Amino acid sequence: MEDLINKWYKNHSLLYKVLLFLSTTFLIVYLFPKSGKFKYNFDKGKPWQSENLYAPFDFAIKKSLDEIQKEEIEIKDASSIYFDINTKIKTEVLEVYKNQFEDTFSDTIPHKKTLYDVGKSAIENLYKYGVLDENYKYSETKNVILLENQKQVARTTYDQLTKIDGFRKIIEDALANNDLSSYEAAFISLFFDIITPNVSLNSSLTENALQEELSNISSVRGSIEKETLIISKGEIVEGNKYDILKSLEAEYESQVWNASNYNLVIFAYALLVALALLMLLLFLRKYRIEVFLDNTKVTFIFFNILLMILLTTLIINYNSKQVYVIPLCILPLVLKAFFDARLGLFAHVLTVLLLGFIVPNSYEYMFLQIIAGIVTILTVSELYKRANLFISVGQITLIYIIAYFAFFVIHEGNITNLKLETFGLFILCGLATLFVQPLIYIYEKLFGLVSDVSLLELSDTNTKLLKELSNKAPGTFHHSLNVANLAEASANEIGANAMLVRVGALYHDIGKMKSPTYFTENQATGINPHDELSSRESAKIIIDHVIDGIEIAKKNNLPDRVIDFIRTHHGTSLVYYFYKKEKEIDDAILDSDFRYPGPKPYSKETAILMMCDSVEAASKSLKEPSSTKIDKFVESIITKQMDDEQFLNANITFKEIQSIKKVLKTKLANIFHLRIEYPE
């Protein structure tokens, strides 16, 4: 049991990757639609490229969305509205009118009987179908059904109902027709007091009746029998043929879902997703072994792929037409910021291939996104410069628009139906891509990674730690600046990360702050404290500046990528001066007591720093330097490091080392104000 636990512990990193791989596969498959895919691709207005297609089973022809919407509009226009009516109110109003009329008009006025009859007739006219309690926004020809106690009592149109403010005109017309207009003011005042609405909208019954009619709309029109020829090879996909093919596609996917093949479909999706993620792991294992061995970095890559798929799935479920608003180019941007362009593009392409399962017009979508990803990788450089990001986002958006325009023309053959809203989605996508800057900062805090933006901040010599170094060990600080300049120039020459190696050079000797006077560059008085110590004690102090530097760096929260330079800038090299001095006393001493603990440099950047650090430090001992001396000096130091196998673990070539030597010789010649000697 103990052996099994030990074995698991030794392989815990691999086990973690397996669990990460399986869980990511499961989550992606969970997000995917669980139906089959129609095996034919077709576009409206384009020829049918496959062989003659016969109906594989009986299926109904589904109506298009436009057809269904048209039917809905027709039903809404033709539907009736229901009003509740209270017929007793009319009787009550007539009774009140009789009493109020007697009180308002005296017996002495002429035509009193005629005036009374006109008012009574007006009330009969007002309440013929009823008086509305408010004005509703219906067309005048809208059908109306009047209900009393839930029973239909009349059918009419909306214009026949009296509006609450419509009785004035009826009274005015009635008085004018009988030459009684002189009584208009008194009559209207009387009616204002007695007219009471008796018709109100029954909104629940109206809505329920409408919904019942809408629910009866059939989603299909006609059917196709099995073995019926649907379309021939080369025939243009348009009109009814297009509708039939879309119906077959929907029916096919629906039948796969319902035909108890669910588990098989899930298994097939899982195989394809697992295959894509496996390719990513194999790529990391073969070409980015340092990333593969770091579980945090592998988790980070998988998390970003899963995040892009999640966002796209959510948008598709909400409205598939807005799929282009997802800023998918954030993925290669983020991965390039933390790793490199090749890894960023590889992960981006795999993510787009996975999304091809769920997006509409998958070929068009994949083409656009892959092209945009390539443009992202090619155009975005030095992400820490804000202007570069804005320019690159503008270029990405332009590529989206151009490519979409080309696809639209190919599909439609014209631009008359071109929708500008889609271009708006691309612009929104570009604006969302700008969120990559704060996202990189968030990722740095969550995953402990470091980007060029953070490196730029760390390269500022006014940071607290570098200020402390310049105060406590000014000679070391000056040495670090010189090394930084040499290392940056060397990195640029061979295409390494110049910003990273510069920051590493600035901080590589911060451990000397603990005992600054024990290092020659800080001995301004000429007094050497090593004179009072044995060679072993002196060597220990010199070697300990690496361990002290790591402790100071961790205390000040420097990123691991920067601490790596502190660990490796001396590799496992020998403190040669004190070793030779001790060897003169004791010839049997072990050189391991005088070697740095390592590790050796394991990247181009850390190897560059070791070369530049050794050359710059040793160059102070050059007397009467000349170009020839500098050339031999650089050659001897770097050759010695190579013979000591210090670069064995670094992925640096002999050609690159030769280029670095050339840079160092030129730079040192400039530092010593020498003119390069040219052959006669």
N, C-alpha and C positions, 0 to 999 in steps of 0.2 A: 504493500500500500504506500509505504514511504517512498519507494522507488518511483511509483506511478506519479505521486505528487511532485517529486523532484523533476520528473520528465516533463510534466505539464508546466511546471514553473519555468524550466529552461526554454520551453517553446511557447510561453505565454504571449509573446509578441505575434507569432504566427496565428495562434488561436484567436487572438483579438481581431486580426484581419479577416479571418474566416467568418467570425460572428458579425463583423461589420459588413462584409460582403453579403451574407445571407439576409441580414436585417434590412439593408438598403434595397436589395432585390425584392423582398417581401413588400416593403413600403411603396416602391414604384409600381409593382403589379397591383397593389391595393388601390392606387390612384387611377390606374388605367380602366377604361370601359371594359366590361366583362363579356362582350359579345364578339362574334366572329367578324372577319373583315371580308367585304366583297372582293372577289379575286380579280375583277376587271376594273381598269381605270378608263374613265371617259370624261370628255369635256363638251359642254354645249357648243354647237356650231362647228365641231371638229369631226373628221371621219372616224368611223369605228375601226380600230386597228386589229381587233381579234377576229377569230373565225366567226362564221354565222352563229348567232346565239338563239337557242330555243329555250322556251320556258321550262325550267327543271321541275316545276310543280305549279298547281293552280294558285293564283294570287290576284288580289284586287288592285286596280289602278288607283293610287292615292291622288286626291286633289292637291293642287299646288296651294301654297299659302295665300297667294293672291286670290285664287278662286274662293277659298273658304272665307277670306276677309270680305270679298264682294257679297257673298251670300249673307254674311252677318249684317252688313250694312242694309241690305234689302229687307231683312227680317226686322231690324230695328225701326226702319222707316214705316213698315206695314203693321207693326205691332200696335195693339190698343193700350190705352191708359185707363185706369180704373179710378172712379171718383165715388165717394160716399155722399149721398144726398138725403136731406131731411125735409120731406114735403110738408110737414106740419108748420114749418116756419112761415110758409107763404100765407097760411090761414091766419096765423098770429099777426103777421105784418098788416093784412087787410083789416083786421079788427082794430089794431092800433091806429091805422090810417083813418078809419072812420071817426074815431074819438078825437084824434089830433086835428083833423080837418075842421070839425065843428068848433073847436077851440080857437083855431087860427083864423078862420074866415067867418064874418058875421052874416046874419040872414039878409042884410040890406044890400049886399053886393050883387050886381047883376050877373047873370049866367052862373049862379052858384051850382045849380044842378049839373050843368055842362062841365064846369070845372071839376066837380067831384068825379064825374064819369071818366074824364080824361086821366085823372090820377089813378083811378082804379084800373083802367085799361093799361096804363103804364106799368103798374105793379104786376098785372097778369103777364105782360110782355117780358118784364125783367125776370120773372120766375118761371118762364116757359120751360127752360131746361135747368135753370138754377143760377145762383150768384156765387162766383168763386170767392174763396176766403183770401186769396192772394193771386198775383199774376205769375203764371208758370211759363217757362221758356220752351214752349212746344210750337210746332208749326200749326197754322190755322186749319189745315186739312187733316190733322192728326185724329184718328178714330178714338172716340170716347165711349166708355160704357159706364152708365150710372147705376149704382147699387144702393138699395135701401134694405137694411137688415140682412146684408150678404146676398140679397136677391136682385137680379137685374130688373130694372124698371124702364130703362130707355137706352137707345144707342143714338149717338149724334157725332158731330165733329167739334173740335176744340173752339172754333170760331163762333159756335152757337151759344156757348156759355157766356154769361154776362160777367165782365171784369168788375172788380170792386169799385173802380173809378169810372166805369162806363155808363152808369145810369144817368149822369148829367145830360149827355147828348140825347138819350131817349126821352127825357122830360122836356128838353128844349124843343125837340122836333114835334112832340105831341102837342105842346102849347102853341107852337107856331102854326101848325096845321089847323087849329081851331081859333085863330086870332086872339089868343089869350096870353101873348108874350108879356103883357104888363104885369102878370102875376108870377113871372119866372123866378125872381129872387126869393119870394116867400115860399113858393112851391119847392124849390131846390133845398132851402133851409129845412123845410118839413121832412123831405125825403132823407136828408142827411141823418136825421134823428131816428128814423124808423126802419130804413133798409138794413137787413141783417143777412150776411152770407149764409148759404145753406149747402154749399158744395165744397168738399175738401178732398185732396189727393190721397188715395190709398196706395202709398209708396211700396209697401211690402208685397201686396198682391200684384201691382204693376211689374215689379222687379221679378217676382217668382214666375209670372206668366212669360216674361221675356226670356228668362233663363231656360224655361222649359222648351220654348220654341228654338232657342239657340242650340240646346242639347240634342235636338232632333236632326241637326245638320249632319248629313252623312259625310264622312271623311274620304269616301271612295266614290268613283264613278266608273262603272263597268268592271270587267274582270278578264283575265287572260287564262286560258286553259293550258294544261301541261302539253308540251311538245309543239306549242304554237311558235312559229318563227317571230322573234322579236325584232331583230335587226340583222342585216347582212353585212359582210365585210366590205369596208369602203363606203358604206352608207353614212350620210351626215347625221349626226346626233342632234336633233332639234325637234321642236313642237311636241307632238304626242309621243314620239319615240323616246325623247328625253324623259318625259313624265313616266313612261312605262319602265325605263331603266332605273330611275330613282325609286320607283315603287318596288321593283325587284330587289334593289340593293337593301332597302329598309326591311322588306319581308325576309330576305335571306338572313340578315343579321338578327332579326327577331326570332326566326325559327331556330338559329343556332343557339340562341339564349334559352329557348323553351324546350329544346330537344334533349334535355338531360346530358348535354355535353359540357356543362359548366366546368367541371373539374378538368376536363381535357383542354379546354380553352385557357384556363388559368395556368395549367402546366406548360402549355405552348408559349404563353406570354413570359412565364418565369424563365424558360430556357433562353429566349431571345434577350431578355434583360440581363440575365446572368452572363450570357456570352459577351455582351457589350462591356459590362463592368469587369469581367475577367480580362478583356483586352487592355483595359486601363491599368489593371494591376500588373499584367505582364509587361506593359510599357514601362511602368515605374521600376519593376524589378530589373529590366534589362538596361534602361537608359538613365534612370534617375534613382539609383540604389540608395543614395542618402535620404531621399524623400520616402522611399519604400520602407526603410528601416525605422523611420520616425512615425509612430502610430498617430500622433497628433496631426501631422501633416496629411496623412492618408485620410483621417477622419474629416479634416477640413475640406479636402477635395470632394469626397463623397457627399458631405453636407451641402456644399454649394450646388452640386448636380441635382440632388434631391430637392433643394429649395427652388431651383428654376422649373423643375417638372411640376412641383406643387403649385406654384404661382400660375403656370400655364393651364393646368387642369382646372383650377378655380375659375379662371377667366373663361375657359371653354364652357364650363357648366353654367356660367352666368350669361355669357353672350359670345358665341364662337366668332362673331364678326370682329370682335375687339382683340383677337389674339395677338395682333401685331403691336399692341401697346406694351407688351411684356418686354422689358429691357434685357434681352437675353445676352447682349454683348457685355453685360457686367461680368459674366462668368470668365471669359478670356482676359478681361481687364484685371480682375482680382487675382487670378492665377498667375498672370504675367508679373503683377506687382510683387507677389510673394515668392514666385519661383522663376519661371522663364517662359518665353514666347511659345516654344515648341510644346511644352506641357499644356499651356493654356489653350492652344489651338486643338490639340488632340482631345482634350476633355470636352471642349466646345462641340466638336464634330460628333462625338459619341452621344452627347446630350441631345443634339438636334436629331440624330438618327432615332433615338428613343422617342422623342416627341412626334416623330413622323407617324407613329401608331395612332395618335389621338387627335391630331389637328386636321381640319378640313383642307382640301387641296394640298396634300402632304408634299408632293414634288415641288410645287411652287414655294411652299413654306421652307422646306429644307434648302432649296437653292438660295433663297434670299438670306436665310440665317447663316449659312456656311460662307457665302460671299461677304456678308457683313462681318463675320468673325475673322476672316482673312484680312479684311481692311483694318479691323481693330488692331490685330497683331502687327500689321505693317506700318500703321500710321502712329500708334500711340507709343511714344518714347519719352523717357524722363517724366513719368506721371506726376512727380512732385511739382512740376511747373504747371501752374493752373492754365496758362494760355494754351499749352499743348493739348490738354484734355478738351477744352472748348473747341479747338480746331478739329481734333479727331472726331468728336461727337458730331460736329457739323458735316464732316466727310462721310461718316457712317449713315447719317440721316439722308444725305444726298444719294448714296448708293441704294438705300432702301427704296427711295422714291423712283429712281431711274429704273431699277430692276422690276418694281411692281408695275410701272407704266408699260414696260416692254411686255410683260406677261399679259397685261390687260388687253393690249393691242392684238397680241397673238390669239387670245381667246375670243375676243369680240369682233376683231377686224375693223374696229373704228373707235373713236374716242367720245362719241356723243353721249354715252351713258357712264362716262368716267365719274366716279364718286370722289369728290374732294375730301369727304370725311375720312377716307382711308389715309390720305396724305397727312391729315391732322393727327391720326393715330401714330404715324411715323415720327412726327414732330414731338408728340408727347413721349414716345419711346426714347427719343434723343434726350429730352429734358430729364427723364427718369434715370438715364444712364449717368448723368452728372452726380447722382447719389452715390456713385462708387467711392468718392472721396471720404465722406463720413463712414461709409460701410467698411472701408479699409481700416479706419481707426477703431471701429467696433471690433472687427476681427482680430486686430492686434491685441486688444485687451482680453478677448474671450479665449483665443487660442495661443497667446504668447508668441505670436509671429512678429516679424519686423519687415517693414516695407521701405522703399526708397524715401518716402516722405519722412519717416522716423529717422532714417539715416541722415537726411539733410538737417534735421533738428539737432542730432547728436554731433554733427560736424562743426557746429558753431563753437568757436573757441571761447565764447563767453559763458558756456555752461558751467554750472557750479563745480563739477568735478575737474574740468580742465583748468579753471581758474585756480583751484586749490593746487593742482599740479604745477602750474606756473609760479605760484608763490612758494611752495615747499621745495620744489626741485626745478628751478628755472633752466638748468642745463639739459635735463631730461625732456622738458617741454619743448625746448628748441630742437633737440634731437628728433622728437616725435614729429614735429612740423616738417623737418627735412625729409624724414622717412615717408611721411604722408605724401609729399610732393613727388618723391621718386616712385612710390608704389602706385600712385594714381596714373602717372605717365606710363608706367610699365603695363598696368591693367588695360589702359586704352589701346596700347600697341597690340595686345594679343586678344582683345575683345572680351576681357573679364569684367566683372562688376566693379567699376572704378570707384563708385560712391561707397560701396561696402568696404573695399580694401583701404580707402582713405580713412574712414571712421575707425577701422580696426587699427590702423597705424597710429592714429591720435591717442588711442587708449591703451596700446599694447604694453606700455611701461609704467602704468599708474601704480604698480606695486612698489616702485622705487621711492614713493612718497614716505614709506614707513622708515626707511633708513637712507635718506638722500645722499648724505656725505660719503657713503661707502661706494659711490659710483663716480668715476673720474670726471664726468661732464659737470658734476655739481661741486667739485673741489676747487673753489675759487681761491682759497688761501694757500694752496700748495701743500697743505698738511694731509697726509694719507692715513686714515685710521686703520688701514689694513696692516700697517707696519707694526701695530701692537698685537696682531692676531696671528694664529697659525694658519697655514694654507687651507686646512680642512674647515676651520671656522669661517675664513674668508669666502671659500667656495660655497659654504652653506648659506651665507648671507646673500651672495649673488644669486644662487639657485632659488632661494625663497622669494625673490621678488615676483616670480611667476605665481606662486601660491597666494602671496599677499595681494597681488593684482586681481586674482579671481575673487578673493573674499571682498575686496573693496568694490569690484564691479557688481557682485551680487547684492551687496548692501545698498548700492545706488541704483538697483533695478535696471542694469544694462541688459540688453537682449542677449540671448545665448549665442546668436550669430556673431556678436561683437566679442563676447567672452572667449569664443573659439580662437580668436587671434591672440589673446593673452596666453591661452593654454599652449599654443603650438608655435609661437614665434621663435622659440629656441629648439623646438623638437626634442630630440634626445641627444643633442650635441654636447660636447665636452667643454667644461670651463678650463680651457687649455692652459692659460697662464699659471693658475694655481696648481693645476695637475702637474705641469712640468717642474714647478718649484718644489712640490712635495716629492716628486719622483727622484729629485736630486738627493733628498734625505733618506727616503725609503723606496728602494727600487721594486719592492714586492707589493706595492699598493694596487688596489683594484680601480680601474677607471670608472666603474659604475658609481663609486662614491663621489665622483666629480662630474657626473652627467645630469642634465636636466631630466625631470620625470616624464616629459612628453605630454601628450602624444605628438607624433610627427604630423606635419601639415597633411591635410587630406582633401584639399581643394586648390584650385589655381590661385585663388585670392590669398590663402594662408601661406602657400609656397612663395608667392611674390613678396609678401611681407618679410618672410625669413631672409630672402636674398637681400632686399633693400635695407633691412635693419642691420645685418652683418656688414654690408658694404659701407653704409653711412657711418656706423660706429668706428669701423677700422680705418676709414679714410682720414680721421683726425690724426692718425699716427704717420701719415705720409709726409716726408720731408723733401722739399724742393720737387713738388709734383710736376710731372710732364705727361703728355698724352701717352707716351709709351709706357711710363710707370703705371698710369691709371689703368691702361688696358690689361697689363700683366696682373695688376692688383685685383681687378674685378674677376678676371679669369681664374686666378688662384683661389679666391674665396669661394666662388660658386662651384668650382670643380671639387674643392675639398668637401663641400656639403653634399655634392652628388656622390662622391666616393664613400661618404659616411651614410649613404642611402637615406638621406633625410626626405627626399621627394618620392620615395617608393610608393607611398599611398595616395599621392596627389595625381589628379588626372591632367597632368601637364606634360607636353611633348618636348623633345629635344629642340625642335624648331622654335617653339615658344620660348624656351630658356635662352636660346641664342638671341632672339629678339629682345628679351629683357636685358641681357648683357649689353647689347648695343645701346639701349636707352640709358642704362646706368653709366656707361662710359661717356656718352654725350653729356648727360646731366652733371656728372662730376667734373668734367672738363669745363663746363659753364660755371659751376660753383667756384672752381679754383681760377676762373678767368683765363683759361688756356685756349689757344686756337688749335683746332684739330689739325694734326700733321697729315698732309696729303702726300702720296708718293710722287717723286719727281719723274 
